[in-house]
Amino acid sequence: MLALAGDIDVAAAAAQVEAALREAGLGDRLSEGPGAPKKFAAPTGPREREIFQDREQAHIALGWPGIAVGDEREPTLDVLSAVLGGQTGRLFTALREVQGLVYEVSMSSVEGVDAGHVAIHASTSQDKLPKAMAAIAAEVERAVREPPSAAEVERAKAWLVGQFELGQQRRSRMASLLALSEVYGLPRARAFAYPQRVAAVTAEGVWALARTLFRPQRAARCVVRARRRKG
């Protein structure tokens, strides 16, 4: 999928693209399309793995199945990620500013064709690893136990809209949104209505999504720690 954004001559641009495709011998491949995605198999229980390496820092990665591309809860998930992650989020405040347990901590999410993922990552020292894992678990449990405050939600929404508007200053970003909407069969105007969709997110919606996603039986955890010494 190719999308162009800006002050361009559409007919001339299309002719150039068609000529380039013919020269590269790719014209016939355009109609093939991607194959059907493999059906996602939801985990039936929690999964854990430990990796031992010769390194000073320890790393923690927690993950849960997320939501699919086009899910109307995408802005809600963005708000949840901003409330927990980010420089003013709960994880950073609790683990770094208050307790001094981590070098960095973040939360991210990626939507997928069948199922995306939600992840929390943190790096810490080897001696603080147990406390850091316990502190992350406490913040996840808190997100499930109680809704975020109105101030947290509004701060997250303002940040997300600000980041979106900054991105719109780049034509490459606008073209990317158009191309992705076309690939996934979404309305073209949907991506540009992001600020309005974020504005409609509520604390109750964020809480409901947290309870849906952060289920212990669907969690995966990987920890990278120092190699065990012999003797």
C-alpha positions as CSV (number, residue, x, y, z in Angstrom):
1,M,0.0,0.0,0.0
2,L,1.3,3.4,-1.0
3,A,-0.1,6.7,0.3
4,L,1.0,10.2,-0.6
5,A,0.2,13.3,1.4
6,G,0.9,16.9,0.4
7,D,0.6,19.3,-2.5
8,I,1.2,16.8,-5.3
9,D,0.0,16.2,-8.9
10,V,-1.9,13.0,-8.4
11,A,-2.0,11.9,-12.0
12,A,1.8,12.5,-12.4
13,A,2.6,10.7,-9.2
14,A,0.4,7.7,-10.1
15,A,2.1,7.5,-13.5
16,Q,5.6,7.5,-11.8
17,V,4.6,4.8,-9.4
18,E,3.1,2.6,-12.1
19,A,6.3,3.0,-14.2
20,A,8.5,2.1,-11.3
21,L,6.4,-1.0,-10.6
22,R,6.5,-2.1,-14.2
23,E,10.3,-1.6,-14.3
24,A,10.7,-3.7,-11.1
25,G,8.4,-6.4,-12.4
26,L,6.1,-6.1,-9.4
27,G,2.8,-5.1,-11.1
28,D,1.3,-8.6,-11.1
29,R,2.1,-9.1,-7.4
30,L,-0.1,-6.2,-6.3
31,S,-3.3,-8.2,-6.7
32,E,-2.1,-11.2,-4.6
33,G,-2.6,-9.6,-1.2
34,P,-1.5,-11.0,2.1
35,G,-2.6,-14.5,3.2
36,A,-5.1,-15.0,6.0
37,P,-3.5,-14.5,9.5
38,K,-3.1,-17.5,11.7
39,K,-5.8,-17.7,14.3
40,F,-4.6,-16.4,17.7
41,A,-4.7,-19.0,20.4
42,A,-5.3,-17.3,23.8
43,P,-3.1,-18.7,26.6
44,T,-4.7,-21.1,29.0
45,G,-2.6,-20.2,31.9
46,P,0.2,-17.8,33.1
47,R,3.7,-18.3,31.6
48,E,7.0,-17.5,33.1
49,R,10.6,-17.7,31.9
50,E,13.9,-16.8,33.4
51,I,17.0,-16.0,31.3
52,F,20.5,-15.9,33.0
53,Q,23.2,-13.8,31.4
54,D,26.4,-12.1,32.5
55,R,25.2,-8.6,32.9
56,E,24.9,-5.9,35.6
57,Q,21.3,-4.9,35.0
58,A,18.2,-7.1,35.4
59,H,15.2,-6.8,33.0
60,I,11.5,-7.5,33.6
61,A,9.0,-8.0,30.7
62,L,5.4,-8.6,31.4
63,G,2.8,-9.1,28.7
64,W,-0.9,-9.8,28.1
65,P,-3.0,-10.3,25.0
66,G,-4.2,-6.9,23.8
67,I,-6.9,-5.8,21.3
68,A,-7.3,-6.1,17.5
69,V,-6.8,-3.3,14.9
70,G,-10.0,-1.4,14.5
71,D,-11.2,-2.1,18.1
72,E,-13.1,1.0,19.3
73,R,-11.2,0.7,22.6
74,E,-7.9,1.8,21.0
75,P,-8.0,5.3,22.4
76,T,-9.0,3.9,25.8
77,L,-6.0,1.6,25.7
78,D,-3.8,4.6,24.8
79,V,-5.1,6.4,27.9
80,L,-4.5,3.4,30.1
81,S,-1.0,3.2,28.8
82,A,-0.4,6.9,29.5
83,V,-1.9,6.6,33.0
84,L,0.4,3.8,33.9
85,G,3.5,4.5,31.8
86,G,5.2,7.7,30.7
87,Q,7.2,10.2,32.7
88,T,4.2,11.1,34.9
89,G,2.6,7.7,35.0
90,R,2.0,5.5,38.0
91,L,4.8,3.1,37.3
92,F,7.4,5.7,36.8
93,T,6.3,7.7,39.9
94,A,6.1,4.6,42.2
95,L,9.1,2.6,41.1
96,R,11.6,5.3,40.2
97,E,10.7,8.6,41.9
98,V,9.3,7.2,45.2
99,Q,11.0,3.9,45.7
100,G,14.1,4.3,43.5
101,L,13.8,0.7,42.3
102,V,14.4,1.0,38.5
103,Y,16.5,2.7,35.9
104,E,13.5,2.9,33.6
105,V,10.0,1.5,33.4
106,S,7.4,1.8,30.6
107,M,4.2,0.5,29.2
108,S,3.4,0.0,25.6
109,S,0.7,-1.6,23.4
110,V,0.4,-2.8,19.8
111,E,-2.9,-3.7,18.1
112,G,-2.8,-6.7,15.9
113,V,-4.9,-8.2,13.0
114,D,-6.0,-11.0,15.3
115,A,-4.8,-10.0,18.7
116,G,-2.3,-7.4,19.8
117,H,-0.4,-7.2,23.1
118,V,0.1,-5.0,26.1
119,A,3.6,-5.0,27.7
120,I,5.4,-3.5,30.7
121,H,9.2,-3.4,30.7
122,A,11.6,-2.3,33.4
123,S,15.3,-2.4,34.0
124,T,16.8,-2.5,37.5
125,S,19.8,-3.7,39.5
126,Q,20.1,-7.3,40.4
127,D,19.6,-6.7,44.1
128,K,16.4,-4.7,43.6
129,L,14.8,-7.2,41.2
130,P,12.4,-8.9,43.7
131,K,11.2,-5.5,45.0
132,A,10.8,-4.1,41.5
133,M,8.7,-7.1,40.4
134,A,6.5,-6.8,43.5
135,A,6.0,-3.0,42.9
136,I,5.0,-3.6,39.3
137,A,2.5,-6.3,40.4
138,A,1.1,-3.9,43.0
139,E,0.5,-1.2,40.4
140,V,-1.1,-3.6,38.0
141,E,-3.3,-4.9,40.8
142,R,-4.2,-1.3,41.7
143,A,-5.3,-0.6,38.1
144,V,-7.6,-3.5,38.3
145,R,-8.9,-2.8,41.8
146,E,-9.8,0.9,41.3
147,P,-10.5,3.4,38.5
148,P,-8.0,6.1,37.6
149,S,-8.7,9.5,38.9
150,A,-10.3,12.2,36.7
151,A,-7.1,14.2,36.9
152,E,-5.0,11.2,35.7
153,V,-7.4,10.6,32.8
154,E,-7.5,14.2,31.7
155,R,-3.7,14.6,31.9
156,A,-3.2,11.4,29.8
157,K,-5.8,12.6,27.2
158,A,-4.2,16.0,26.9
159,W,-0.8,14.4,26.3
160,L,-2.1,12.0,23.7
161,V,-3.9,14.7,21.7
162,G,-0.8,16.9,21.9
163,Q,1.4,14.1,20.5
164,F,-1.1,13.4,17.8
165,E,-1.2,17.0,16.7
166,L,2.6,17.2,16.6
167,G,2.6,14.1,14.4
168,Q,0.2,15.8,12.0
169,Q,2.8,18.4,11.2
170,R,4.7,15.7,9.2
171,R,3.2,14.6,5.9
172,S,4.9,11.2,6.3
173,R,2.7,10.6,9.4
174,M,-0.4,11.6,7.6
175,A,0.4,9.3,4.6
176,S,1.2,6.5,7.1
177,L,-2.3,6.8,8.7
178,L,-4.0,6.8,5.3
179,A,-2.1,3.7,4.2
180,L,-2.7,1.8,7.3
181,S,-6.4,2.6,7.2
182,E,-6.6,1.3,3.7
183,V,-4.7,-1.9,4.5
184,Y,-6.9,-2.8,7.5
185,G,-10.1,-1.8,5.8
186,L,-10.8,1.1,8.2
187,P,-12.6,4.4,7.3
188,R,-10.0,6.9,6.1
189,A,-11.4,9.7,8.3
190,R,-11.2,7.5,11.4
191,A,-7.5,8.1,12.1
192,F,-7.9,11.9,11.9
193,A,-10.8,11.8,14.3
194,Y,-8.4,10.6,17.0
195,P,-8.6,13.7,19.2
196,Q,-12.4,13.4,19.3
197,R,-12.2,9.7,20.1
198,V,-9.7,10.3,22.9
199,A,-12.0,13.1,24.3
200,A,-14.8,10.5,24.7
201,V,-12.7,8.2,26.9
202,T,-13.9,8.0,30.5
203,A,-12.3,6.8,33.7
204,E,-14.9,4.0,33.9
205,G,-13.9,2.9,30.4
206,V,-10.2,2.8,31.3
207,W,-11.0,0.8,34.4
208,A,-13.1,-1.7,32.6
209,L,-10.4,-2.3,30.0
210,A,-7.8,-2.7,32.7
211,R,-9.9,-5.4,34.3
212,T,-10.3,-7.1,30.9
213,L,-6.7,-7.1,30.0
214,F,-4.8,-7.6,33.2
215,R,-6.0,-11.1,33.9
216,P,-3.4,-13.2,35.8
217,Q,-4.3,-16.4,33.8
218,R,-3.3,-14.7,30.6
219,A,-0.1,-13.1,31.7
220,A,3.4,-13.8,30.5
221,R,6.5,-12.8,32.4
222,C,10.2,-13.0,31.4
223,V,13.0,-12.0,33.7
224,V,16.6,-11.5,32.6
225,R,18.9,-11.8,35.7
226,A,22.6,-12.4,36.5
227,R,23.9,-15.9,35.7
228,R,24.1,-18.2,38.7
229,R,27.6,-18.6,39.9
230,K,29.0,-22.1,40.5
231,G,30.1,-23.1,44.0
